[in-house]
């Protein structure tokens, strides 16, 4: 079978790496294509210069190459309806329809669905003007949670500690800081607790658990500074216990799948639930309609099943016949190496020498790299995802940071405390055991 993977980031490099190992690609002439890809993805796939926004060109490519499965990595093509176009031409697609992808494309849509379906989440107000948003602040107490309604590359959320800070942030949002994504702003009550990510696959009827992770959104150590697309992650997140995981499926994920199916917009693909573990139980922060980035990297490092076969089963609406997904008991941890200036304007063009990083037992996923005159250089904000495994978070972190230290990239920086909460809990458990 020929497979097309769309995307160019660290998530897609992880997907390409694991898909290249699939039995679906074991036949003579079977090929994994990636568009547009990156230098890391090129190690596993044939790159092609397709633009996901050009639906007609993607269809022609799939027809010409006899593509048996299309895997859409990023959220923007899903919200743009590419999955619908491809399915309309008879192709198997992993990724939700445009209507179902509103779960990520519109935070207000998701909050309204939660309200209708009785899914636990924070109280909220949807606003479409600065005047209305400023007035709505009266209904909340600080800190204020302000979210651009549309896609903002993981940066459209502001936690404002004071009324003055909230009003300033709203002025920037409605003033175009996030483009069209900020034309509507959702204001939410602040939820106390620890954040965790849960992943499930669904074909619109069946739900298959796909593991947990904990991301580190803030740019600075100790979770300080502005939000980013993610500075690192580890999996599994032990704080999401089996009991809590069952509650998440029963009270959050399954009702979401049922509600969308009942409303005529069944969801097919991966559901990435961002959760807050509150004193009242797990509550939904938001949904993403694709594998997380960098959460995907740690999930794929732990996966012990054939991803290609699982995604094809999902695309063909036969997920009910798939066995529970097998994940390694080891922990996987990834450290994001970002370009100086990120999450603001990143410095691009810095030379990168990976050296003996992978000799440290790690895998280096390319997130924002390019080739310039034969040299590997930074071409984005988040540039590399240095990922390692180990029997504990602490040991996985030690291996990942050893690999980071083997990379010569003066224009890149990283957080040095990925996994810090769980490392602390491991120390307590070890002390108690001693």
VOGU-3710 file (C-alpha; in Angstrom, 3 decimals, decimal comma):
1> xxxxxxxxxx> 0,000/0,000/0,000  1,069/3,589/-0,634  0,520/6,080/2,214  0,538/9,874/2,137  1,406/11,785/5,308  0,667/15,504/5,310  2,696/17,859/7,509  6,203/19,082/8,220  6,735/19,237/11,998  8,037/17,108/14,820
11> xxxxxxxxxx> 4,687/15,341/15,111  4,880/14,316/11,470  8,496/13,146/11,813  7,393/10,860/14,662  4,465/9,607/12,581  6,686/9,027/9,542  9,218/7,130/11,672  6,603/4,743/13,081  4,543/4,447/9,877  7,659/3,444/7,934
21> xxxxxxxxxx> 7,767/0,337/10,160  4,183/-0,690/9,289  3,345/-3,966/7,590  1,211/-1,899/5,208  4,474/-0,746/3,626  6,172/-4,151/3,506  5,280/-5,035/-0,081  7,426/-4,429/-3,125  6,910/-0,887/-4,342  4,938/0,181/-1,252
31> xxxxxxxxxx> 5,887/3,783/-0,531  5,392/6,317/2,235  5,080/9,827/0,810  5,189/12,996/2,889  4,179/16,526/1,943  5,971/18,804/2,413  8,021/16,986/5,062  11,385/18,086/6,475  14,970/16,777/6,453  14,193/14,335/9,265
41> xxxxxxxxxx> 11,054/12,996/7,597  13,089/12,503/4,413  14,913/9,665/6,212  11,674/7,650/6,177  9,521/8,953/3,316  9,636/10,278/-0,222  9,027/14,023/0,017  6,705/15,789/-2,377  5,953/19,518/-2,698  2,200/19,407/-2,179
51> xxxxxxxxxx> 0,267/22,238/-0,552  -2,493/20,925/1,724  -4,551/24,014/0,882  -4,684/22,919/-2,772  -7,294/20,180/-2,461  -7,358/19,476/-6,184  -3,594/18,942/-6,305  -3,726/16,571/-3,327  -6,510/14,565/-4,976  -4,556/14,339/-8,249
61> xxxxxxxxxx> -1,475/13,162/-6,375  -3,448/10,492/-4,507  -4,994/9,271/-7,729  -1,662/9,207/-9,560  0,181/7,390/-6,774  -2,732/5,081/-5,874  -2,674/6,167/-2,249  -4,392/3,686/0,067  -4,350/5,850/3,210  -3,958/9,575/3,801
71> xxxxxxxxxx> -2,813/10,657/7,285  -3,403/14,357/7,945  -1,028/15,556/10,644  -1,771/19,256/11,334  -5,061/20,798/12,370  -5,374/23,514/9,706  -6,073/21,153/6,749  -8,705/19,347/8,841  -10,483/22,576/9,744  -10,205/23,507/6,048
81> xxxxxxxxxx> -12,131/20,360/5,060  -9,395/18,414/3,259  -10,569/15,120/4,773  -14,046/15,690/3,292  -12,594/16,385/-0,161  -10,473/13,242/-0,122  -13,262/11,032/1,211  -15,505/12,438/-1,507  -13,051/11,010/-4,041  -13,031/7,583/-2,373
91> xxxxxxxxxx> -9,801/7,743/-0,356  -9,290/6,374/3,144  -8,431/9,289/5,426  -7,273/9,417/9,025  -8,643/12,695/10,349  -12,070/14,213/11,071  -14,424/16,041/8,743  -14,531/19,821/8,650  -17,708/19,840/10,729  -16,252/17,553/13,414
101> xxxxxxxxxx> -12,894/19,383/13,388  -14,683/22,403/14,814  -13,828/20,764/18,143  -10,425/22,390/17,649  -11,315/25,032/15,089  -13,713/26,818/17,447  -13,348/26,803/21,215  -16,837/28,248/21,479  -18,240/25,320/19,470  -16,641/22,871/21,900
111> xxxxxxxxxx> -17,866/24,733/24,980  -21,408/24,772/23,601  -21,222/21,034/22,843  -20,040/20,361/26,401  -22,959/22,344/27,742  -25,461/20,408/25,615  -23,961/17,013/26,457  -23,322/17,648/30,161  -19,554/17,253/29,806  -17,624/18,719/32,768
121> xxxxxxxxxx> -15,699/21,847/31,786  -15,097/25,395/33,003  -17,878/27,989/32,993  -17,564/30,344/30,021  -18,901/33,229/27,956  -18,516/33,693/24,175  -17,876/37,277/23,084  -17,585/38,901/19,660  -16,541/42,449/20,538  -14,142/44,188/22,879
131> xxxxxxxxxx> -17,011/45,982/24,583  -18,910/42,759/25,264  -15,781/40,951/26,422  -14,810/43,729/28,823  -18,310/43,726/30,287  -18,241/39,911/30,604  -15,202/40,094/32,879  -17,653/41,153/35,610  -18,889/37,550/35,693  -15,442/36,147/36,541
141> xxxxxxxxxx> -12,782/36,508/39,213  -9,034/36,626/38,566  -7,070/34,985/37,195  -8,990/35,376/33,934  -8,703/32,754/31,162  -8,969/34,358/27,708  -8,959/32,235/24,555  -8,997/33,225/20,898  -11,826/31,152/19,445  -10,003/29,927/16,324
151> xxxxxxxxxx> -6,676/28,310/15,468  -3,705/30,244/16,858  -0,853/27,700/16,668  -1,142/26,872/20,364  -0,565/30,492/21,426  -4,094/31,894/21,607  -4,573/31,490/25,368  -3,829/34,205/27,927  -4,015/33,775/31,708  -4,479/37,312/33,064
161> xxxxxxxxxx> -3,752/37,814/36,761  -5,595/41,139/37,059  -8,517/43,033/35,528  -6,093/45,511/33,941  -4,037/42,732/32,394  -7,205/41,043/31,100  -8,474/44,231/29,475  -5,103/44,811/27,827  -5,055/41,245/26,497  -8,596/41,555/25,150
171> xxxxxxxxxx> -7,650/44,782/23,387  -4,767/42,971/21,679  -6,907/39,961/20,764  -9,699/41,989/19,188  -7,048/44,253/17,694  -5,722/41,435/15,512  -2,979/39,822/17,601  -4,180/36,378/16,477  -5,712/37,414/13,167  -9,115/35,944/12,351
181> xxxxxxxxxx> -8,718/33,470/15,233  -9,335/36,350/17,656  -12,505/37,665/16,005  -14,337/35,859/18,814  -12,941/35,379/22,314  -14,040/32,835/24,908  -13,678/33,890/28,543  -13,536/31,006/31,028  -13,389/30,511/34,748  -9,946/29,553/35,993
191> xxxxxxxxxx> -9,653/25,880/36,985  -7,312/24,781/39,770  -5,453/21,516/39,344  -2,852/19,706/37,281  -3,075/19,498/33,495  -2,785/16,226/31,627  -3,452/15,027/28,077  -5,463/11,951/27,110  -5,649/10,483/23,611  -8,296/8,253/22,066
201> xxxxxxxxxx> -9,011/7,025/18,558  -12,579/6,863/17,294  -14,318/6,019/14,038  -17,479/7,775/15,157  -18,836/4,785/17,049  -16,042/2,907/18,845  -13,468/4,511/21,143  -9,953/3,138/21,586  -7,663/4,495/24,304  -4,271/5,654/22,994
211> xxxxxxxxxx> -2,420/6,738/26,119  -1,668/9,799/28,195  1,017/12,467/28,375  1,875/15,658/30,208  2,987/18,685/28,206  4,949/21,738/29,389  3,405/24,791/27,739  5,291/27,668/29,343  8,574/28,761/27,808  10,437/29,058/31,105
221> xxxxxxxxxx> 11,513/26,575/33,737  9,139/26,064/36,619  6,303/26,772/34,165  6,990/30,497/33,890  6,722/32,920/30,990  4,351/32,951/28,003  2,550/29,943/26,569  4,153/28,112/23,657  3,169/25,235/21,427  4,893/22,984/23,958
231> xxxxxxxxxx> 8,455/22,827/25,296  8,498/19,126/26,161  6,369/16,202/27,307  6,486/12,758/28,846  4,278/9,668/28,681  2,569/8,020/30,432  1,230/10,616/32,836  0,854/8,543/35,997  -1,201/11,297/37,611  -4,021/10,158/35,301
241> xxxxxxxxxx> -4,675/6,941/37,189  -6,640/4,029/35,663  -9,654/5,129/37,721  -9,446/8,699/36,443  -8,865/7,470/32,890  -12,086/5,480/33,056  -13,902/8,565/34,285  -12,494/10,625/31,407  -13,705/8,101/28,842  -17,138/7,725/30,457
251> xxxxxxxxxx> -17,878/11,386/31,239  -15,915/13,300/28,584  -14,725/11,370/25,513  -17,607/8,920/24,948  -20,328/11,612/25,397  -18,460/13,807/22,893  -18,377/11,010/20,317  -22,086/10,257/20,880  -23,106/13,906/20,688  -21,302/14,489/17,394
261> xxxxxxxxxx> -22,748/11,294/15,906  -26,259/12,196/17,082  -25,918/15,635/15,505  -24,960/14,166/12,129  -21,251/15,006/12,264  -19,549/11,762/13,373  -15,913/12,161/14,407  -13,253/9,921/12,846  -9,623/10,267/13,902  -7,741/11,021/17,100
271> xxxxxxxxxx> -9,323/12,974/19,936  -6,746/14,782/22,043  -8,390/15,864/25,278  -6,598/18,499/27,328  -7,750/17,930/30,894  -7,593/19,628/34,279  -7,594/17,302/37,267  -9,656/19,388/39,671  -10,894/18,624/43,184  -14,263/17,864/41,557
281> xxxxxxxxxx> -12,748/15,374/39,101  -11,365/15,650/35,567  -12,691/18,542/33,485  -12,138/19,264/29,800  -9,937/22,260/29,006  -10,096/21,849/25,232  -9,971/19,327/22,410  -7,458/19,027/19,606  -8,370/17,056/16,495  -4,861/15,667/15,826
291> xxxxxxxxxx> -2,020/14,096/17,731  -0,360/16,611/20,016  3,017/18,146/19,372  5,224/17,227/21,265  2,936/14,600/22,855  2,858/12,569/19,634  6,600/12,057/19,836  6,481/10,368/23,237  3,402/8,306/22,363  5,045/6,930/19,214
301> xxxxxxxxxx> 8,216/6,069/21,139  6,101/3,864/23,435  3,820/2,306/20,796  4,288/-1,449/20,387  1,607/-2,017/17,729  1,418/-1,323/13,998  0,267/2,287/13,703  -0,523/2,002/10,002  -2,928/-0,882/10,532  -4,642/0,918/13,422
311> xxxxxxxxxx> -5,104/4,173/11,475  -6,412/2,281/8,435  -8,943/0,441/10,616  -10,081/3,798/11,996  -10,414/5,242/8,491  -12,405/2,193/7,354  -14,833/2,334/10,328  -13,753/-1,009/11,809  -12,112/0,169/15,009  -14,372/-2,143/17,033
321> xxxxxxxxxx> -12,323/-5,081/15,717  -8,986/-3,637/16,838  -7,414/-4,981/20,040  -6,456/-2,571/22,836  -3,362/-0,601/21,904  -0,139/-1,936/23,423  2,233/0,621/24,887  5,648/0,025/26,431  5,774/0,202/30,215  8,815/2,436/29,858
331> xxxxxxxxxx> 8,499/6,205/30,075  9,226/8,346/27,014  10,281/11,973/27,444  10,957/14,635/24,824  12,806/17,943/25,155  12,014/20,675/22,650  14,996/22,649/21,413  13,634/25,988/20,216  15,182/28,900/18,359  16,249/31,922/20,390
341> xxxxxxxxxx> 13,393/34,439/20,451  10,639/31,807/20,567  7,677/32,096/21,249  8,157/35,563/19,805  10,039/36,012/16,539  12,505/33,093/16,342  16,057/33,408/15,057  16,205/31,340/11,879  19,175/30,032/9,953  21,280/28,887/12,891
351> xxxxxxxxxx> 23,499/25,928/12,011  22,809/22,590/13,730  25,227/19,697/14,199  23,452/16,673/15,654  26,778/15,031/16,424  26,396/11,815/18,423  23,016/12,698/19,928  21,337/9,469/18,881  24,311/7,463/20,150  23,074/8,487/23,617
361> xxxxxxxxxx> 20,042/6,214/23,091  17,722/9,028/22,022  15,727/9,756/18,875  15,942/13,277/17,425  12,749/14,322/15,662  13,004/17,317/13,343  10,352/19,963/13,967  11,608/23,125/12,258  14,686/22,311/10,208  15,871/22,869/6,650
371> xxxxxxxxxx> 18,955/22,251/4,550  21,028/25,235/3,425  24,137/24,593/1,307  24,284/21,100/2,756  24,033/22,247/6,382  21,148/21,529/8,715  19,705/24,843/9,945  16,844/26,097/12,096  13,811/27,155/10,074  11,098/27,559/12,711
381> xxxxxxxxxx> 10,337/28,284/16,346  10,455/24,760/17,716  13,345/23,107/15,915  14,190/19,688/17,408  12,454/17,180/19,695  15,082/15,136/21,529  13,295/12,027/22,782  14,418/9,150/24,987  12,938/6,305/27,020  13,704/4,819/30,428
391> xxxxxxxxxx> 12,127/2,934/33,318  11,296/6,228/35,068  10,733/9,853/34,129  14,003/10,778/35,807  16,012/8,232/33,816  14,292/9,108/30,520  15,024/12,781/31,206  18,694/12,047/31,940  19,070/10,241/28,619  17,238/12,952/26,695
401> xxxxxxxxxx> 19,356/15,737/28,199  22,558/13,762/27,509  21,503/13,754/23,856  20,651/17,470/23,995  24,153/18,168/25,297  25,643/16,239/22,374  24,026/18,631/19,862  25,976/21,683/18,720  23,356/24,377/18,047  24,262/27,770/19,594
411> xxxxxxxxxx> 21,056/29,425/18,354  18,793/26,963/20,184  17,638/26,763/23,801  15,549/24,366/25,883  13,944/23,986/29,276  16,007/21,896/31,672  13,129/20,702/33,847  10,854/18,661/31,587  8,996/16,133/33,731  9,777/18,022/36,946
421> xxxxxxxxxx> 6,471/17,296/38,677  6,711/13,551/38,145  10,434/13,482/38,944  9,516/14,995/42,305  6,782/12,427/42,851  9,170/9,619/41,918  11,632/10,861/44,539  8,887/10,806/47,171  7,829/7,279/46,178  11,446/6,082/46,234
431> xxxx> 11,906/7,631/49,687  8,787/5,935/50,996  9,890/2,620/49,509  13,283/3,021/51,181
//
